Amino acid sequence: MMQDGGWRRAWEGAGRQLRDVGRGLADIVLPPLAHDSREATAAAGLTPDAWSRIQFLEAPVCDGCGAAFEFDGGAFAETRCAACIAQPYVFARARAACVYDDHSRGLILRYKHGDQQQFAPLFARWIGRAAADLIQEADAVMPVPLHRFRLLSRRFNQAAEIARPLAGHARLDYLPDALTRRTHTTSQGGKSRRGRRLNVKKAFIVSEIGRRRIKGRRILLIDDVLTTGATGEACARALIDAGARAVDLAVIARVRNARELTM
């Protein structure tokens, strides 16, 4: 005769099977759609054609900025590119899931400006894979914040919608309000590297509650795109000044030659 625990496990197992059957029937009637088209796919994501065009960043990559190395130099290869050795970023390390190009740009802009929040879980999985080593060493996850005026116009913070499930899956503290954007800066688009840095200089501040939650901890900062690194640096500087032990950065995509943009 089964003990109470046995009956409970059997009941829960049967419940899971029923849910799986129900989900399968729903997928037959209303198959999940690819985010980039109305083509039905086995699981919501990208069509095979769109997937094949994304240039995912695979190891070896620079530990400092996440850029791909042209070849694997083996055990004696440098872990950082020449630019990061000569002029390190304020954030300690960076990872990007893919290259920001004609094939990834449309997806990211549809998510960021087109209110298509269905991309968030997909991008969270991409970052989770690309930044697995950073996640393993992180104490907490936080998004790059939006100013309240931009949040009102956009209706959601694209970085927060990625950071939240990422933190939950990794069972890390999620700190959405520890860092705030105190100035309503203009868009970074079209600005030179120097212009971007000046635009976000002193734009971010850590709240008093945030100071207590980040002190002595390694923070994983989430953003959508790494262009020159100016926004990530401004956030990292504010966090480190407030007591964070270190700050790493993870993004959906990075510009291929961020350091070569006009000064």
C-alpha positions in Angstrom: 0.0 0.0 0.0 1.3 3.4 -1.0 2.3 5.9 1.7 1.0 9.5 1.4 4.3 10.5 -0.4 3.8 7.8 -3.0 0.3 8.9 -3.8 1.4 12.5 -4.0 4.2 11.6 -6.5 1.9 9.5 -8.6 -0.8 12.3 -8.7 1.8 14.9 -9.6 3.2 12.7 -12.3 -0.2 12.1 -13.8 -0.9 15.9 -13.7 2.3 16.6 -15.6 1.4 14.0 -18.2 -2.1 15.6 -18.7 -0.6 19.1 -19.0 1.9 17.8 -21.6 -0.9 16.2 -23.6 -2.9 19.4 -23.4 0.0 21.5 -24.5 0.6 19.1 -27.4 -3.0 19.3 -28.5 -2.9 23.1 -28.3 0.2 23.2 -30.5 -1.6 21.1 -33.1 -4.6 23.4 -33.1 -2.6 26.6 -32.7 1.0 25.9 -33.5 3.5 28.3 -32.0 4.8 30.8 -34.5 8.3 31.9 -35.2 9.0 35.4 -33.9 10.4 36.5 -37.3 7.5 35.3 -39.4 4.1 33.7 -39.3 5.6 30.3 -40.2 4.7 27.6 -37.6 7.7 26.0 -35.9 8.2 23.1 -33.5 8.9 25.6 -30.7 8.5 29.4 -30.8 11.7 30.9 -31.9 13.2 31.8 -35.3 12.6 30.2 -38.7 15.6 28.0 -39.8 16.5 30.5 -42.4 16.6 33.4 -39.9 18.5 31.3 -37.4 21.2 30.3 -40.0 21.8 34.0 -40.8 22.5 35.0 -37.1 26.3 35.2 -36.5 26.5 33.8 -33.0 29.7 34.5 -31.1 31.5 31.3 -30.1 34.7 30.7 -28.1 37.4 31.9 -28.3 36.3 35.5 -27.5 38.0 38.4 -25.8 37.4 38.2 -22.1 37.2 42.0 -21.8 34.8 43.0 -24.6 33.4 39.7 -26.0 34.7 40.2 -29.5 35.6 37.1 -31.5 39.2 36.1 -32.0 40.0 35.2 -35.6 41.6 32.0 -34.5 42.2 29.9 -31.4 45.7 30.4 -30.2 45.6 27.4 -27.8 46.7 27.3 -24.2 49.2 30.2 -24.7 46.9 32.6 -26.4 46.0 36.0 -24.9 42.6 36.0 -23.2 42.1 39.7 -24.2 42.3 41.5 -27.5 45.0 44.2 -28.0 42.5 47.0 -27.5 41.4 45.7 -24.1 45.0 45.1 -23.0 45.9 48.7 -24.0 42.7 50.4 -22.7 40.5 48.1 -20.5 36.8 48.9 -20.0 35.5 49.9 -16.5 33.5 46.7 -16.5 35.6 43.6 -15.9 34.4 41.3 -18.6 31.8 41.2 -21.4 29.9 38.6 -23.5 27.6 39.0 -26.4 25.4 36.3 -27.9 25.8 37.5 -31.5 27.2 40.1 -33.9 25.0 43.2 -34.4 24.6 43.2 -38.2 21.8 43.3 -40.8 20.4 40.0 -39.7 20.2 40.5 -36.0 19.5 44.3 -36.1 15.9 43.9 -37.3 15.0 41.4 -34.6 16.5 43.6 -31.8 14.9 46.8 -33.1 11.5 45.0 -33.3 11.9 44.0 -29.7 13.3 47.3 -28.5 11.1 49.8 -30.4 8.3 47.6 -31.8 6.8 46.5 -28.5 7.4 42.8 -29.5 8.1 41.4 -26.0 7.9 37.8 -27.2 11.6 38.1 -28.1 12.6 38.5 -24.4 12.7 34.8 -23.5 14.6 34.0 -26.7 17.2 36.6 -26.1 17.5 35.6 -22.5 18.4 32.0 -23.6 20.9 33.4 -26.1 22.6 35.4 -23.4 22.4 32.6 -20.9 24.4 30.4 -23.3 27.0 33.1 -24.3 27.6 34.4 -20.7 27.4 31.1 -18.9 30.8 31.7 -17.2 29.8 35.2 -16.1 26.5 34.0 -14.7 28.2 31.2 -12.8 30.4 33.8 -10.9 27.8 36.5 -10.5 26.1 37.3 -7.2 23.2 39.4 -8.7 21.8 40.4 -12.0 20.5 43.8 -13.0 19.4 45.6 -16.2 20.7 48.9 -17.6 17.9 51.2 -16.4 15.7 53.5 -18.6 14.8 57.0 -17.6 11.2 57.2 -16.5 10.2 59.4 -19.5 11.6 56.9 -21.9 10.1 54.0 -20.0 6.7 55.7 -20.3 7.1 56.1 -24.1 8.5 52.6 -24.7 6.2 50.9 -22.1 8.9 48.4 -21.0 12.6 48.2 -20.3 13.9 45.8 -22.9 17.0 44.9 -20.7 14.8 44.2 -17.7 12.6 41.8 -19.6 15.8 39.8 -20.4 17.5 40.1 -17.0 14.5 38.9 -15.0 14.1 35.4 -16.4 17.9 35.1 -16.7 18.3 35.8 -12.9 15.4 33.5 -12.1 16.8 30.6 -14.1 20.2 31.0 -12.5 18.7 31.5 -9.0 20.5 34.8 -8.6 19.3 38.0 -6.9 17.5 40.3 -9.4 18.0 44.0 -8.7 15.9 46.0 -11.0 15.9 49.2 -8.9 19.4 49.3 -7.4 20.6 51.5 -10.3 18.6 54.4 -11.8 19.1 56.8 -14.7 18.9 60.2 -13.2 19.2 62.3 -16.4 17.1 61.9 -19.5 19.9 61.6 -22.0 19.4 61.8 -25.8 19.7 58.7 -27.9 23.2 57.2 -28.3 22.4 56.5 -32.0 24.6 58.5 -34.5 27.0 59.7 -31.8 30.8 59.2 -31.9 32.5 57.2 -29.2 33.5 60.4 -27.4 29.9 61.8 -27.8 28.4 58.6 -26.4 30.7 58.8 -23.3 29.8 62.4 -22.6 26.1 61.7 -23.2 25.9 59.2 -20.4 28.6 60.6 -18.1 27.2 60.7 -14.5 23.8 59.6 -15.9 23.4 56.7 -13.5 23.2 56.6 -9.7 22.8 53.8 -7.2 20.0 54.1 -4.7 20.6 53.8 -0.9 18.8 50.5 -0.8 20.9 49.5 -3.9 24.1 50.3 -2.1 23.4 47.8 0.6 22.4 45.1 -1.9 25.5 45.5 -4.2 28.2 46.1 -1.6 31.1 43.6 -2.1 29.2 41.7 -4.7 29.9 40.8 -8.4 27.1 42.2 -10.5 26.1 41.0 -14.0 24.7 43.9 -16.0 22.3 43.2 -18.9 21.8 45.4 -22.0 20.7 44.9 -25.5 23.6 46.1 -27.7 27.3 46.9 -27.0 28.4 49.6 -29.4 31.3 51.6 -27.9 30.7 50.3 -24.3 29.9 53.8 -23.1 26.6 53.0 -21.4 28.1 49.8 -19.8 31.1 51.8 -18.5 28.9 54.5 -17.0 26.8 52.0 -15.2 29.8 50.0 -14.0 31.5 53.1 -12.7 28.5 54.1 -10.7 28.2 50.5 -9.3 31.8 50.2 -8.4 31.9 53.7 -6.8 28.9 52.5 -4.7 30.7 49.4 -3.4 30.3 46.7 -6.0 33.2 44.3 -6.1 33.1 44.0 -9.9 30.7 44.4 -12.8 30.4 42.2 -15.8 28.3 43.0 -18.9 26.2 40.7 -21.1 24.3 41.8 -24.2 22.3 40.3 -27.0 24.7 41.6 -29.7 27.8 43.7 -30.1 29.0 45.8 -33.0 31.8 44.0 -34.7 34.5 46.7 -34.4 33.3 48.8 -31.5 36.7 50.3 -30.8 37.1 51.5 -34.3 34.1 53.8 -34.2 34.8 57.5 -34.7 36.4 59.1 -31.6 
